[in-house]
Amino acid sequence: MMAVNSTDARKNWSSVSESVIREKPAFIKKTRDYMLLSNMEFMNEILSGYTFSAAEYTEDDGSVTLSLNELDLVENGKDEGEARGRLARSILEYATDFYREFSVWSAAPNKKREIPYVFKALVLDDYEKIGACITCRPGKN
């Protein structure tokens, strides 16, 4: 692996960070550990294969409930648009909470699969962009 030593990265931080922003991600080695430093555009590209999908249910009162498949989130609204907006907000709130307590949540076996979706939401960092990424399909009652 073509890794930059962390001491060298620290000494040359301006050029390393400029290279990461303008050219390519950098692998950095600190003792026996490796990390990847990248810009947000690169992360967005890596996560492009991860999309949000929801089962859509029309309730007896005409409202719409969306149940997200990737994270354990459910929202209801007067129509699909309102439910989608609420779900997008819930996704970003969930991702923010997950990241704040990352050492706890990422260690839980049933939560590991959620990590790419958490980072997808954090990288998008916009309710409308997240909402646009939600594909809704009719749910089965």
GUKE-102951 format. One record per residue: z negated, y, x negated of N, C-alpha, C, CB in turn; residue in one letter; residue number from 1. Coordinates in steps of 0.02 Angstrom, whole numbers, plus 50000, padded with zeros to 5 digits. Each point is the difference from the previous one (the first is absolute). Glycine has a CB too. Layout:
N
+-------+-------+-------+-------+-------+-------+-------+-------+-------+-------+-------+-------+------+-----+
|   n.z |   n.y |   n.x |  ca.z |  ca.y |  ca.x |   c.z |   c.y |   c.x |  cb.z |  cb.y |  cb.x | rest |  nr |
+-------+-------+-------+-------+-------+-------+-------+-------+-------+-------+-------+-------+------+-----+
|     Z |     Y |     X |     Z |     Y |     X |     Z |     Y |     X |     Z |     Y |     X |    A | NUM |
...
+-------+-------+-------+-------+-------+-------+-------+-------+-------+-------+-------+-------+------+-----+
END
This chain:
141
+-------+-------+-------+-------+-------+-------+-------+-------+-------+-------+-------+-------+------+-----+
|   n.z |   n.y |   n.x |  ca.z |  ca.y |  ca.x |   c.z |   c.y |   c.x |  cb.z |  cb.y |  cb.x | rest |  nr |
+-------+-------+-------+-------+-------+-------+-------+-------+-------+-------+-------+-------+------+-----+
| 50000 | 49941 | 49958 | 50000 | 50059 | 50042 | 50000 | 50062 | 49955 | 49939 | 49938 | 50093 |    M |   1 |
| 50098 | 50111 | 49927 | 50005 | 50063 | 49962 | 49946 | 50048 | 50025 | 50124 | 49985 | 49983 |    M |   2 |
| 49816 | 50007 | 49990 | 49943 | 50040 | 50022 | 49982 | 50052 | 49948 | 49958 | 49903 | 50067 |    A |   3 |
| 50022 | 50155 | 49958 | 49975 | 50053 | 49958 | 49924 | 49991 | 49994 | 50094 | 50081 | 50035 |    V |   4 |
| 49881 | 49925 | 49906 | 49928 | 49996 | 49989 | 49967 | 50059 | 50036 | 50015 | 49940 | 49888 |    N |   5 |
| 49928 | 50048 | 50144 | 49967 | 50053 | 50038 | 49981 | 50060 | 49957 | 49957 | 49912 | 50077 |    S |   6 |
| 50025 | 50076 | 49860 | 49983 | 50055 | 49955 | 50061 | 50044 | 49988 | 49912 | 49929 | 49945 |    T |   7 |
| 50146 | 50039 | 50044 | 50061 | 50038 | 49991 | 50021 | 50037 | 50064 | 50036 | 49917 | 49913 |    D |   8 |
| 49954 | 50050 | 50143 | 50016 | 50032 | 50064 | 49957 | 50062 | 50011 | 50034 | 49888 | 50048 |    A |   9 |
| 49903 | 50107 | 49935 | 49954 | 50056 | 50007 | 50019 | 50057 | 49953 | 49908 | 49920 | 50033 |    R |  10 |
| 50108 | 50064 | 49905 | 50019 | 50051 | 49951 | 50064 | 50036 | 50020 | 49945 | 49933 | 49911 |    K |  11 |
| 50100 | 50030 | 50120 | 50066 | 50026 | 50018 | 50008 | 50005 | 50076 | 50048 | 49952 | 49895 |    N |  12 |
| 49898 | 50066 | 50139 | 50000 | 49998 | 50073 | 50057 | 50040 | 50031 | 49877 | 49987 | 49995 |    W |  13 |
| 50137 | 50072 | 49980 | 50053 | 50041 | 50029 | 50067 | 49965 | 49998 | 49938 | 50102 | 49965 |    S |  14 |
| 50079 | 49869 | 49978 | 50065 | 49966 | 49995 | 50001 | 49935 | 50039 | 50017 | 50052 | 49888 |    S |  15 |
| 49927 | 49911 | 50112 | 49996 | 49938 | 50039 | 50007 | 50015 | 50074 | 49927 | 49948 | 49912 |    V |  16 |
| 50036 | 50100 | 50113 | 50003 | 50015 | 50072 | 50068 | 50029 | 50019 | 49876 | 50021 | 50000 |    S |  17 |
| 50153 | 50020 | 49958 | 50067 | 50028 | 50014 | 50051 | 49944 | 50002 | 49969 | 50108 | 49944 |    E |  18 |
| 50027 | 49844 | 50011 | 50045 | 49943 | 49999 | 49993 | 49958 | 50064 | 49994 | 49999 | 49874 |    S |  19 |
| 49944 | 49991 | 50147 | 49987 | 49962 | 50061 | 50029 | 50036 | 50061 | 49895 | 49952 | 49949 |    V |  20 |
| 50097 | 50112 | 50054 | 50024 | 50039 | 50057 | 50077 | 50003 | 50000 | 49894 | 50068 | 49999 |    I |  21 |
| 50136 | 49942 | 49944 | 50073 | 50013 | 49996 | 50042 | 49938 | 49985 | 49971 | 50113 | 49963 |    R |  22 |
| 50000 | 49837 | 50002 | 50041 | 49945 | 49976 | 49982 | 49932 | 50029 | 50014 | 50065 | 49897 |    E |  23 |
| 49927 | 49911 | 50085 | 49982 | 49931 | 50020 | 49924 | 49991 | 49996 | 50111 | 49958 | 49959 |    K |  24 |
| 49864 | 49991 | 50076 | 49929 | 49984 | 49996 | 49982 | 49979 | 49928 | 49999 | 49965 | 50122 |    P |  25 |
| 49936 | 50039 | 49863 | 49976 | 49980 | 49934 | 49946 | 49947 | 50007 | 50027 | 50114 | 49954 |    A |  26 |
| 49978 | 49836 | 50003 | 49947 | 49950 | 49994 | 49952 | 50025 | 49946 | 50076 | 49903 | 50037 |    F |  27 |
| 49860 | 50097 | 49979 | 49950 | 50024 | 49953 | 49949 | 49944 | 49989 | 50016 | 50121 | 50037 |    I |  28 |
| 49968 | 49868 | 49899 | 49953 | 49947 | 49982 | 49935 | 50031 | 49975 | 50095 | 49923 | 49970 |    K |  29 |
| 49850 | 50055 | 50060 | 49934 | 50021 | 49977 | 49961 | 49936 | 49985 | 50001 | 50109 | 50070 |    K |  30 |
| 49986 | 49880 | 49868 | 49970 | 49937 | 49975 | 50042 | 49941 | 50025 | 49883 | 50053 | 49998 |    T |  31 |
| 50088 | 49906 | 50045 | 50037 | 49942 | 50025 | 50030 | 50012 | 50069 | 49925 | 49928 | 49933 |    R |  32 |
| 50065 | 50131 | 50095 | 50023 | 50015 | 50067 | 50064 | 50041 | 49999 | 49881 | 49996 | 50041 |    D |  33 |
| 50159 | 49993 | 50010 | 50063 | 50037 | 50008 | 49999 | 50038 | 50066 | 50062 | 49915 | 49930 |    Y |  34 |
| 49972 | 50141 | 50071 | 50008 | 50038 | 50062 | 50070 | 50028 | 50002 | 49877 | 50029 | 50003 |    M |  35 |
| 50143 | 49990 | 50057 | 50066 | 50029 | 50010 | 49990 | 50072 | 50025 | 50052 | 49887 | 50026 |    L |  36 |
| 49981 | 50159 | 49941 | 49998 | 50070 | 50020 | 50069 | 50016 | 50028 | 49911 | 50032 | 49912 |    L |  37 |
| 50091 | 49992 | 50150 | 50065 | 50014 | 50031 | 49996 | 50064 | 50042 | 50027 | 49878 | 50001 |    S |  38 |
| 50031 | 50147 | 50017 | 50002 | 50056 | 50047 | 50002 | 49972 | 50072 | 50059 | 50074 | 49914 |    N |  39 |
| 49932 | 49970 | 50134 | 49996 | 49979 | 50070 | 50068 | 49974 | 50025 | 49909 | 50084 | 50018 |    M |  40 |
| 50145 | 49945 | 49958 | 50066 | 49977 | 50020 | 50010 | 49927 | 49982 | 50045 | 50117 | 49985 |    E |  41 |
| 49934 | 49864 | 49956 | 50005 | 49930 | 49978 | 49958 | 49955 | 50044 | 50021 | 50038 | 49882 |    F |  42 |
| 49918 | 49983 | 50133 | 49956 | 49961 | 50044 | 50031 | 49992 | 50070 | 49899 | 50040 | 49936 |    M |  43 |
| 50130 | 50014 | 50089 | 50032 | 49998 | 50065 | 50057 | 49948 | 50000 | 49970 | 50121 | 50019 |    N |  44 |
| 50067 | 49877 | 49927 | 50055 | 49952 | 49994 | 49973 | 49928 | 49996 | 50070 | 50087 | 49942 |    E |  45 |
| 49878 | 49902 | 50019 | 49970 | 49933 | 49995 | 49975 | 49977 | 50069 | 49967 | 50023 | 49881 |    I |  46 |
| 50005 | 50023 | 50157 | 49971 | 49983 | 50065 | 50050 | 50003 | 50057 | 49892 | 50042 | 49958 |    L |  47 |
| 50171 | 49973 | 50028 | 50049 | 50007 | 50054 | 50009 | 49937 | 50041 | 50058 | 50084 | 49929 |    S |  48 |
| 49929 | 49858 | 50042 | 50006 | 49938 | 50037 | 49943 | 49987 | 50049 | 50061 | 49956 | 49903 |    G |  49 |
| 49887 | 50083 | 50092 | 49943 | 49993 | 50045 | 50007 | 50048 | 50058 | 49925 | 49964 | 49904 |    Y |  50 |
| 50080 | 50008 | 50156 | 50007 | 50042 | 50060 | 49944 | 49982 | 50049 | 50126 | 50008 | 49983 |    T |  51 |
| 49862 | 50038 | 50062 | 49950 | 49989 | 50051 | 50035 | 49976 | 50063 | 49923 | 50088 | 49951 |    F |  52 |
| 50048 | 49862 | 50083 | 50028 | 49976 | 50063 | 49943 | 49993 | 50050 | 50095 | 49940 | 49941 |    S |  53 |
| 49921 | 50073 | 50121 | 49949 | 49998 | 50052 | 50026 | 49965 | 50063 | 49949 | 50106 | 49954 |    A |  54 |
| 50006 | 49858 | 50078 | 50015 | 49972 | 50066 | 49986 | 50055 | 50051 | 49972 | 49880 | 49964 |    A |  55 |
| 50075 | 50129 | 50083 | 49994 | 50053 | 50050 | 49986 | 49969 | 50068 | 50079 | 50074 | 49935 |    E |  56 |
| 49869 | 49952 | 50097 | 49980 | 49976 | 50066 | 49998 | 50059 | 50049 | 49932 | 49906 | 49948 |    Y |  57 |
| 50099 | 50084 | 50110 | 49995 | 50050 | 50053 | 49943 | 49980 | 50045 | 50124 | 50027 | 49995 |    T |  58 |
| 49827 | 50017 | 50011 | 49940 | 49985 | 50039 | 50013 | 50012 | 50074 | 49928 | 50032 | 49902 |    E |  59 |
| 50026 | 49944 | 50141 | 50006 | 50007 | 50072 | 50004 | 50073 | 50022 | 49938 | 49894 | 50013 |    D |  60 |
| 50030 | 50150 | 49949 | 50001 | 50071 | 50018 | 50061 | 50037 | 49972 | 49875 | 49997 | 50003 |    D |  61 |
| 50171 | 49966 | 49966 | 50061 | 50029 | 49972 | 49994 | 50023 | 49928 | 50027 | 50034 | 50114 |    G |  62 |
| 49912 | 49967 | 49860 | 49990 | 50020 | 49930 | 50027 | 49944 | 49954 | 49898 | 50070 | 50031 |    S |  63 |
| 50108 | 49947 | 49905 | 50027 | 49953 | 49951 | 49948 | 49987 | 49947 | 50118 | 50040 | 50022 |    V |  64 |
| 49872 | 49897 | 49962 | 49955 | 49979 | 49946 | 50042 | 49970 | 49944 | 49905 | 49979 | 50082 |    T |  65 |
| 50082 | 50043 | 49857 | 50033 | 49972 | 49941 | 49948 | 49965 | 49957 | 50088 | 50090 | 50002 |    L |  66 |
| 49927 | 49847 | 49981 | 49956 | 49960 | 49958 | 50035 | 49986 | 49934 | 49945 | 49947 | 50102 |    S |  67 |
| 50029 | 50083 | 49845 | 50032 | 49994 | 49934 | 49992 | 49930 | 49972 | 49978 | 50122 | 49979 |    L |  68 |
| 50075 | 49850 | 49994 | 49998 | 49932 | 49974 | 49969 | 49996 | 49930 | 50100 | 49975 | 50068 |    N |  69 |
| 49910 | 50076 | 49891 | 49980 | 49997 | 49930 | 49927 | 50018 | 49988 | 50116 | 50029 | 49972 |    E |  70 |
| 49857 | 50013 | 50069 | 49929 | 50020 | 49995 | 49970 | 49991 | 50069 | 50023 | 50084 | 49906 |    L |  71 |
| 49913 | 49906 | 50098 | 49967 | 49988 | 50064 | 49987 | 50066 | 50036 | 49946 | 49896 | 49953 |    D |  72 |
| 50108 | 50134 | 50072 | 49996 | 50064 | 50034 | 50037 | 49997 | 50066 | 49991 | 50060 | 49890 |    L |  73 |
| 49980 | 49971 | 50161 | 50031 | 50003 | 50067 | 49989 | 50070 | 50027 | 49980 | 49876 | 50022 |    V |  74 |
| 50073 | 50153 | 50007 | 49995 | 50066 | 50031 | 50036 | 50001 | 50067 | 49992 | 50054 | 49886 |    E |  75 |
| 49986 | 49990 | 50157 | 50029 | 50007 | 50067 | 50019 | 50073 | 50010 | 49932 | 49903 | 50045 |    N |  76 |
| 50121 | 50108 | 49993 | 50021 | 50068 | 50017 | 50037 | 50000 | 50066 | 50007 | 50030 | 49879 |    G |  77 |
| 50006 | 50029 | 50148 | 50033 | 50005 | 50065 | 50071 | 49972 | 49997 | 49931 | 50100 | 50027 |    K |  78 |
| 50099 | 49901 | 49913 | 50067 | 49971 | 49990 | 50004 | 49973 | 49928 | 50053 | 50080 | 50086 |    D |  79 |
| 50004 | 49891 | 49898 | 50007 | 49969 | 49934 | 49994 | 50052 | 49944 | 50074 | 49912 | 50051 |    E |  80 |
| 49953 | 50147 | 49959 | 49996 | 50053 | 49949 | 49929 | 50021 | 49985 | 50110 | 50039 | 50038 |    G |  81 |
| 49850 | 49970 | 50014 | 49930 | 50020 | 49989 | 49961 | 49943 | 49967 | 50006 | 50076 | 50100 |    E |  82 |
| 50006 | 49862 | 49921 | 49966 | 49943 | 49970 | 50020 | 49993 | 49927 | 49997 | 49942 | 50112 |    A |  83 |
| 50067 | 50069 | 49873 | 50024 | 49996 | 49930 | 49967 | 50053 | 49957 | 50111 | 49956 | 50042 |    R |  84 |
| 49883 | 50105 | 49984 | 49967 | 50054 | 49963 | 49927 | 49984 | 49986 | 50078 | 50081 | 50053 |    G |  85 |
| 49888 | 49893 | 49997 | 49930 | 49981 | 49991 | 49993 | 49943 | 49949 | 49975 | 50037 | 50118 |    R |  86 |
| 50071 | 49915 | 49887 | 49997 | 49944 | 49953 | 50014 | 50024 | 49929 | 50038 | 49922 | 50092 |    L |  87 |
| 50009 | 50123 | 49899 | 50015 | 50027 | 49933 | 49938 | 50034 | 49971 | 50121 | 50016 | 50033 |    A |  88 |
| 49843 | 50022 | 50008 | 49938 | 50033 | 49977 | 49948 | 49947 | 49981 | 50024 | 50100 | 50073 |    R |  89 |
| 49970 | 49849 | 49967 | 49952 | 49947 | 49986 | 50017 | 49963 | 49935 | 49980 | 49987 | 50123 |    S |  90 |
| 50084 | 50003 | 49866 | 50022 | 49966 | 49938 | 49979 | 50042 | 49940 | 50098 | 49948 | 50060 |    I |  91 |
| 49915 | 50117 | 49941 | 49983 | 50042 | 49943 | 49924 | 50006 | 49991 | 50106 | 50064 | 50018 |    L |  92 |
| 49857 | 49940 | 50037 | 49927 | 50002 | 49995 | 49973 | 49934 | 49971 | 49995 | 50078 | 50099 |    E |  93 |
| 50032 | 49866 | 49924 | 49979 | 49935 | 49975 | 50016 | 49995 | 49925 | 50020 | 49948 | 50114 |    Y |  94 |
| 50040 | 50072 | 49867 | 50020 | 49996 | 49929 | 49955 | 50044 | 49956 | 50119 | 49978 | 50036 |    A |  95 |
| 49864 | 50080 | 49989 | 49956 | 50045 | 49963 | 49930 | 49969 | 49991 | 50064 | 50099 | 50044 |    T |  96 |
| 49909 | 49873 | 50009 | 49935 | 49967 | 49996 | 50002 | 49939 | 49954 | 49975 | 50039 | 50117 |    D |  97 |
| 50079 | 49922 | 49888 | 50008 | 49942 | 49957 | 50001 | 50021 | 49927 | 50065 | 49941 | 50091 |    F |  98 |
| 49972 | 50111 | 49893 | 50005 | 50024 | 49931 | 49934 | 50027 | 49974 | 50120 | 50027 | 50021 |    Y |  99 |
| 49843 | 50008 | 50022 | 49935 | 50027 | 49980 | 49952 | 49944 | 49979 | 50016 | 50097 | 50077 |    R | 100 |
| 49988 | 49846 | 49957 | 49957 | 49943 | 49986 | 50042 | 49942 | 49972 | 49920 | 50035 | 50092 |    E | 101 |
| 50128 | 49982 | 49865 | 50049 | 49951 | 49976 | 49968 | 49939 | 49967 | 50078 | 50094 | 49984 |    F | 102 |
| 49871 | 49916 | 49976 | 49969 | 49943 | 49965 | 49970 | 49950 | 50049 | 49976 | 50075 | 49902 |    S | 103 |
| 50001 | 49950 | 50155 | 49972 | 49955 | 50051 | 50056 | 49965 | 50038 | 49899 | 50075 | 50011 |    V | 104 |
| 50146 | 49965 | 50018 | 50051 | 49972 | 50044 | 50051 | 49957 | 49963 | 49986 | 50098 | 50073 |    W | 105 |
| 50033 | 49922 | 49867 | 50051 | 49961 | 49964 | 49973 | 49933 | 49976 | 50053 | 50107 | 49964 |    S | 106 |
| 49882 | 49885 | 50033 | 49969 | 49937 | 49980 | 49995 | 49950 | 50058 | 49937 | 50062 | 49912 |    A | 107 |
| 50069 | 49963 | 50149 | 49994 | 49956 | 50058 | 50065 | 49960 | 50008 | 49920 | 50081 | 50057 |    A | 108 |
| 50076 | 49852 | 49943 | 50060 | 49959 | 50003 | 50046 | 50016 | 50059 | 49934 | 49911 | 49944 |    P | 109 |
| 50037 | 50104 | 50113 | 50041 | 50014 | 50059 | 50030 | 50070 | 50000 | 49929 | 49920 | 50063 |    N | 110 |
| 50053 | 50121 | 49889 | 50025 | 50069 | 49997 | 50052 | 50011 | 49944 | 49891 | 50037 | 50045 |    K | 111 |
| 50114 | 49915 | 49909 | 50047 | 50008 | 49944 | 50071 | 50011 | 50024 | 49925 | 49927 | 49931 |    K | 112 |
| 50095 | 50037 | 50121 | 50069 | 50007 | 50025 | 50014 | 50069 | 50028 | 50000 | 49878 | 50024 |    R | 113 |
| 49948 | 50160 | 49991 | 50009 | 50067 | 50028 | 50014 | 50053 | 49946 | 49924 | 49967 | 50093 |    E | 114 |
| 50063 | 50017 | 49844 | 50006 | 50049 | 49947 | 50068 | 50035 | 49998 | 49919 | 49932 | 49935 |    I | 115 |
| 50138 | 50033 | 50068 | 50063 | 50036 | 49999 | 50009 | 50048 | 50058 | 50049 | 49903 | 49941 |    P | 116 |
| 49925 | 50079 | 50118 | 50006 | 50043 | 50059 | 49955 | 50061 | 49994 | 50028 | 49900 | 50070 |    Y | 117 |
| 49914 | 50091 | 49899 | 49955 | 50056 | 49987 | 50034 | 50049 | 49953 | 49899 | 49926 | 50016 |    V | 118 |
| 50131 | 50049 | 49930 | 50033 | 50045 | 49953 | 50063 | 50030 | 50030 | 49955 | 49932 | 49906 |    F | 119 |
| 50080 | 50031 | 50137 | 50058 | 50029 | 50034 | 49979 | 50062 | 50039 | 50054 | 49885 | 50009 |    K | 120 |
| 49892 | 50109 | 50030 | 49975 | 50057 | 50039 | 49978 | 50057 | 49955 | 49965 | 49921 | 50091 |    A | 121 |
| 50000 | 50063 | 49855 | 49975 | 50052 | 49955 | 50057 | 50037 | 49965 | 49896 | 49933 | 49984 |    L | 122 |
| 50156 | 50030 | 49997 | 50057 | 50030 | 49967 | 50039 | 50045 | 50049 | 50008 | 49901 | 49921 |    V | 123 |
| 50001 | 50075 | 50141 | 50035 | 50041 | 50050 | 49959 | 50062 | 50018 | 50055 | 49897 | 50046 |    L | 124 |
| 49879 | 50093 | 49963 | 49952 | 50055 | 50011 | 50023 | 50050 | 50053 | 49966 | 49986 | 49883 |    D | 125 |
| 50064 | 49989 | 50171 | 50025 | 50044 | 50053 | 50004 | 49959 | 50064 | 50066 | 50071 | 49917 |    D | 126 |
| 49901 | 49953 | 50136 | 49998 | 49964 | 50063 | 50070 | 49986 | 50027 | 49889 | 50052 | 50025 |    Y | 127 |
| 50154 | 49999 | 49972 | 50067 | 49991 | 50028 | 50041 | 49949 | 49961 | 49996 | 50118 | 50039 |    E | 128 |
| 49999 | 49883 | 49895 | 50036 | 49951 | 49958 | 49974 | 49930 | 50014 | 50019 | 50087 | 49911 |    K | 129 |
| 49915 | 49906 | 50095 | 49971 | 49935 | 50015 | 50022 | 49977 | 50069 | 49900 | 50025 | 49926 |    I | 130 |
| 50097 | 50019 | 50122 | 50022 | 49983 | 50068 | 50072 | 49977 | 50002 | 49919 | 50083 | 50044 |    G | 131 |
| 50124 | 49949 | 49917 | 50071 | 49981 | 49997 | 50010 | 49931 | 49969 | 50029 | 50121 | 49992 |    A | 132 |
| 49922 | 49856 | 49970 | 50004 | 49934 | 49968 | 49976 | 49943 | 50045 | 49984 | 50057 | 49891 |    C | 133 |
| 49991 | 49959 | 50168 | 49973 | 49948 | 50044 | 50056 | 49975 | 50045 | 49885 | 50052 | 49998 |    I | 134 |
| 50130 | 49884 | 49997 | 50049 | 49968 | 50044 | 49961 | 49968 | 50057 | 50082 | 49979 | 49905 |    T | 135 |
| 49936 | 50038 | 50157 | 49965 | 49974 | 50059 | 50044 | 49947 | 50034 | 49938 | 50109 | 50015 |    C | 136 |
| 50030 | 49836 | 50003 | 50034 | 49947 | 50037 | 49955 | 49980 | 50058 | 50060 | 49957 | 49896 |    R | 137 |
| 49971 | 50023 | 50159 | 49959 | 49980 | 50059 | 49951 | 49945 | 49982 | 50095 | 50033 | 50076 |    P | 138 |
| 49843 | 49976 | 49944 | 49949 | 49949 | 49989 | 50000 | 49950 | 50057 | 49931 | 50083 | 49936 |    G | 139 |
| 50037 | 49861 | 50052 | 49994 | 49948 | 50051 | 49930 | 49999 | 50028 | 50089 | 49931 | 49943 |    K | 140 |
| 49906 | 50076 | 50122 | 49934 | 49999 | 50032 | 49975 | 49930 | 50010 | 50027 | 50106 | 50058 |    N | 141 |
+-------+-------+-------+-------+-------+-------+-------+-------+-------+-------+-------+-------+------+-----+
END
